[in-house]
Amino acid sequence: MRVNTRIRGMMLGIGATVITMGFAGEASANYLEHCNGIDLDLDVAASCEVLTTEQCDVECEPATMEKVCASRLTTSCDSSCTFESSIECESGCATTCVTDCTAQAETDQPPNCQGLCMSDCQQDCNATCDGDGKCRSQCAQICSADCRDKCDGDTETVCEPLCETACWGSCEAEANIDCQMTCQAETFTTCETEVTQECKDDCDTSGVAIFCDAQFMASASDLETCASDIDGEFGFELDVSIEAEAEAHVDGNGSAWGCAMTPDRSGARAGLVSRLLNAL
């Protein structure tokens, strides 16, 4: 059986170095509803790949479930962590935000509420997490949830009112980070264990699963919708279709046996390179 996991795109040999430019997707992570509600930025999305069942047996482990658990537990802890933003935080945020917003308004990438909110909030994550990968996954999801809640549908382009909303979201997230971290710590290990088994079971059922930056994204019933989210947000097309190609072996008694799985798999880096070159 051959599982077709091709990522269609233009393959360009540009070595190991990738040039980054000011894409909107780099300013803030994009929310992927059908990829377990995980937020991805452009660079991480470029690493997305489709793994077969055999590969899932290796990759489905607690360490690769951090983003899924951070997303799920941020949602489940939300009702317990209801601190409001402070005037002091919003005032301090506004000064930096308006400066950043004004500078960005002079470029070809107009400022947006979600990007400004996440930029400020993630500064607090850097200080809180000090390089801890799991902590950063949790903190990024906490920031994203509050920024998305406050900024969703905001079309303001004038920096002062735009930053007022962005700072409201950022400061509310910052006010709840400690509460969220404490709440999530109670069940994070259990979540990782449960999602690891879910990953393996679903991959056995569907034959493939989506991983991005060595983190589990989706499998089973969410495969196509998650792939669609990634394509819609970043333009990287993941082919999650399954093509059957059986290879039979006949023994001396005339009985047929055997089946081979040979995935044809490539990364989404080509899509990133294509977008970079198109921006030149």
C-alpha positions as CSV (number, residue, x, y, z in Angstrom):
1,M,0.0,0.0,0.0
2,R,1.4,3.4,-0.8
3,V,0.2,6.4,1.1
4,N,0.4,9.6,-0.9
5,T,1.7,12.3,1.4
6,R,3.0,14.7,-1.2
7,I,3.1,18.4,-0.5
8,R,2.5,20.0,-3.8
9,G,4.6,23.1,-4.5
10,M,7.5,24.4,-6.5
11,M,10.7,22.8,-5.4
12,L,13.6,25.3,-5.4
13,G,17.1,24.5,-4.3
14,I,18.2,27.5,-2.2
15,G,20.4,25.6,0.3
16,A,19.9,25.5,4.0
17,T,19.5,29.2,4.6
18,V,16.0,30.7,4.3
19,I,15.6,34.5,3.9
20,T,12.8,36.0,6.0
21,M,10.9,39.1,5.1
22,G,8.1,41.0,6.7
23,F,5.1,38.8,6.0
24,A,2.0,39.4,8.0
25,G,2.1,35.8,9.2
26,E,5.4,36.5,10.9
27,A,4.0,39.3,13.0
28,S,1.7,37.0,14.8
29,A,0.7,33.3,14.8
30,N,-2.3,32.2,12.8
31,Y,-5.1,30.4,14.6
32,L,-5.9,27.0,13.0
33,E,-9.3,26.0,14.3
34,H,-9.2,22.4,12.9
35,C,-5.6,21.7,13.9
36,N,-6.6,21.3,17.5
37,G,-6.9,25.1,17.8
38,I,-3.1,25.5,17.6
39,D,-1.5,28.8,16.5
40,L,1.3,28.6,13.9
41,D,3.6,31.2,12.4
42,L,4.9,31.1,8.9
43,D,8.2,29.4,9.7
44,V,6.6,26.6,11.7
45,A,3.9,26.1,9.0
46,A,6.7,25.6,6.5
47,S,7.8,22.5,8.4
48,C,4.4,20.8,8.2
49,E,4.4,17.2,6.9
50,V,2.2,14.2,6.7
51,L,3.4,11.1,8.4
52,T,2.3,7.5,7.9
53,T,1.2,5.0,10.6
54,E,4.7,3.6,10.9
55,Q,6.2,7.1,11.4
56,C,3.4,7.9,13.9
57,D,4.4,5.0,16.1
58,V,7.7,6.9,16.6
59,E,6.6,10.5,16.6
60,C,3.4,10.1,18.7
61,E,5.0,10.7,22.1
62,P,4.4,13.1,25.0
63,A,7.0,15.6,23.9
64,T,5.2,16.1,20.6
65,M,1.9,16.8,22.2
66,E,2.8,20.1,23.9
67,K,1.0,22.4,21.5
68,V,-2.2,20.4,21.5
69,C,-2.3,20.2,25.3
70,A,-1.4,23.9,25.6
71,S,-4.3,24.7,23.3
72,R,-6.8,22.4,25.0
73,L,-5.9,23.3,28.6
74,T,-5.9,27.0,27.8
75,T,-9.5,26.6,26.9
76,S,-10.4,24.3,29.8
77,C,-8.8,26.6,32.4
78,D,-10.3,29.8,30.9
79,S,-13.4,29.7,33.2
80,S,-11.1,29.5,36.3
81,C,-8.8,32.3,35.2
82,T,-10.8,35.5,34.9
83,F,-8.4,38.3,36.0
84,E,-8.9,41.6,34.2
85,S,-6.2,43.8,32.7
86,S,-4.8,46.6,34.8
87,I,-4.7,50.3,33.9
88,E,-0.9,50.3,34.5
89,C,-0.3,47.5,32.0
90,E,-2.5,49.0,29.3
91,S,-0.9,52.4,29.7
92,G,2.6,51.0,29.4
93,C,1.6,48.8,26.5
94,A,0.0,51.7,24.6
95,T,3.2,53.8,24.5
96,T,5.2,51.0,22.8
97,C,2.2,49.8,20.7
98,V,1.5,53.2,19.1
99,T,5.2,53.6,18.2
100,D,5.3,50.2,16.6
101,C,1.9,50.7,14.9
102,T,3.0,54.1,13.4
103,A,6.2,52.6,12.1
104,Q,4.4,49.6,10.6
105,A,1.8,51.9,9.0
106,E,4.5,53.3,6.8
107,T,5.3,49.8,5.3
108,D,3.3,47.7,2.8
109,Q,2.0,45.5,5.7
110,P,-0.7,47.5,7.5
111,P,-0.8,47.1,11.3
112,N,-3.5,44.8,12.7
113,C,-4.9,44.3,16.2
114,Q,-4.0,40.6,16.6
115,G,-0.4,41.2,15.5
116,L,0.2,44.1,17.9
117,C,-1.5,42.3,20.7
118,M,0.6,39.2,20.3
119,S,3.8,41.2,19.9
120,D,3.3,42.8,23.2
121,C,2.0,39.7,25.0
122,Q,4.9,37.5,23.8
123,Q,7.4,39.9,25.4
124,D,5.9,38.9,28.7
125,C,6.2,35.2,27.6
126,N,9.9,35.7,26.9
127,A,10.4,37.0,30.4
128,T,8.2,34.3,32.0
129,C,9.5,31.3,30.2
130,D,13.2,32.0,29.8
131,G,13.7,29.5,26.9
132,D,11.4,26.8,28.3
133,G,9.8,25.3,25.2
134,K,6.7,23.9,26.9
135,C,6.2,27.1,28.8
136,R,6.4,29.1,25.6
137,S,3.8,26.9,23.9
138,Q,1.4,27.4,26.9
139,C,2.1,31.1,27.1
140,A,1.7,31.7,23.3
141,Q,-1.7,29.9,23.4
142,I,-2.8,32.0,26.4
143,C,-1.8,35.2,24.6
144,S,-3.5,34.1,21.4
145,A,-6.8,33.2,23.1
146,D,-7.2,36.7,24.7
147,C,-5.8,38.6,21.7
148,R,-8.2,36.7,19.4
149,D,-11.1,37.3,21.8
150,K,-10.5,41.1,21.9
151,C,-9.3,41.6,18.3
152,D,-11.6,39.3,16.4
153,G,-13.4,41.4,13.7
154,D,-11.5,44.6,14.6
155,T,-10.9,46.6,11.4
156,E,-9.5,49.8,13.0
157,T,-6.5,51.3,11.2
158,V,-5.9,54.4,13.3
159,C,-3.1,53.5,15.7
160,E,-4.4,55.0,19.0
161,P,-7.8,53.2,19.1
162,L,-6.2,50.1,17.5
163,C,-3.6,49.9,20.2
164,E,-6.3,50.5,22.9
165,T,-7.9,47.2,21.9
166,A,-4.7,45.4,21.3
167,C,-3.3,46.3,24.7
168,W,-6.6,45.3,26.4
169,G,-6.2,41.8,25.0
170,S,-2.4,41.6,25.8
171,C,-2.8,42.9,29.3
172,E,-5.7,40.6,30.1
173,A,-3.6,37.6,28.9
174,E,-0.7,38.8,31.0
175,A,-2.9,39.1,34.1
176,N,-4.0,35.5,33.7
177,I,-0.7,33.8,32.7
178,D,0.2,32.7,36.3
179,C,-3.3,31.4,36.9
180,Q,-3.3,29.5,33.6
181,M,0.1,28.0,34.2
182,T,-0.9,26.8,37.6
183,C,-4.2,25.4,36.3
184,Q,-2.6,23.7,33.4
185,A,0.2,22.1,35.5
186,E,-2.4,20.0,37.3
187,T,-3.3,18.0,34.2
188,F,-0.6,18.7,31.6
189,T,1.2,15.4,32.0
190,T,-2.1,13.5,31.9
191,C,-3.1,15.4,28.8
192,E,0.2,14.5,27.1
193,T,-0.3,10.8,27.9
194,E,-3.9,10.8,26.6
195,V,-3.2,12.7,23.4
196,T,-0.2,10.5,22.7
197,Q,-2.6,7.5,22.7
198,E,-5.1,9.4,20.7
199,C,-2.5,10.3,18.1
200,K,-1.5,6.6,17.7
201,D,-5.1,5.3,17.6
202,D,-6.2,8.0,15.1
203,C,-3.2,7.4,12.9
204,D,-3.9,3.7,12.9
205,T,-7.5,4.5,11.8
206,S,-6.7,7.1,9.1
207,G,-3.2,5.9,8.0
208,V,-1.6,9.4,8.3
209,A,-1.3,12.4,10.6
210,I,-0.1,16.0,10.3
211,F,2.9,17.2,12.2
212,C,4.4,20.7,12.2
213,D,7.8,21.4,13.7
214,A,7.7,17.9,15.3
215,Q,4.4,18.7,17.0
216,F,1.2,16.7,16.4
217,M,-1.5,18.7,14.7
218,A,-4.3,16.4,13.5
219,S,-5.3,13.0,12.3
220,A,-8.5,11.0,11.5
221,S,-11.6,13.2,11.0
222,D,-9.6,16.4,11.3
223,L,-7.0,15.6,8.6
224,E,-8.7,17.3,5.6
225,T,-9.9,20.4,7.5
226,C,-6.6,20.9,9.2
227,A,-4.8,20.6,5.9
228,S,-7.3,23.1,4.5
229,D,-6.6,25.6,7.4
230,I,-2.9,25.4,6.7
231,D,-3.4,25.9,3.0
232,G,-5.8,28.8,3.6
233,E,-3.5,30.6,6.0
234,F,-0.1,30.0,4.5
235,G,-0.6,28.6,1.0
236,F,1.0,25.2,1.8
237,E,-1.0,22.4,0.3
238,L,-0.7,19.1,2.2
239,D,-1.9,16.1,0.3
240,V,-3.5,13.7,2.9
241,S,-5.2,11.4,0.3
242,I,-4.5,7.7,0.6
243,E,-3.6,5.7,-2.5
244,A,-3.8,1.9,-2.3
245,E,-1.0,0.1,-4.1
246,A,-0.7,-3.5,-3.0
247,E,2.2,-5.7,-3.8
248,A,1.4,-9.4,-3.6
249,H,3.9,-12.2,-3.0
250,V,3.0,-15.7,-4.0
251,D,4.5,-18.7,-2.1
252,G,5.0,-22.2,-3.3
253,N,1.4,-23.2,-2.4
254,G,0.0,-20.4,-4.6
255,S,-1.1,-18.3,-1.6
256,A,-0.7,-14.5,-1.9
257,W,0.7,-12.5,1.0
258,G,2.5,-9.3,1.9
259,C,1.9,-5.6,1.5
260,A,4.3,-2.7,1.3
261,M,3.9,0.9,2.5
262,T,6.3,3.3,0.8
263,P,5.3,6.9,1.4
264,D,6.4,9.6,-1.0
265,R,6.8,12.5,1.3
266,S,8.3,16.0,1.0
267,G,8.4,19.0,3.3
268,A,6.5,22.3,2.9
269,R,9.7,24.4,2.9
270,A,9.3,24.7,-0.9
271,G,6.1,26.6,-0.3
272,L,7.9,29.0,2.0
273,V,10.7,29.6,-0.5
274,S,8.2,30.2,-3.3
275,R,6.4,32.8,-1.2
276,L,9.6,34.5,-0.3
277,L,10.7,34.8,-3.9
278,N,7.2,36.0,-5.0
279,A,7.6,38.9,-2.5
280,L,10.8,40.1,-4.1
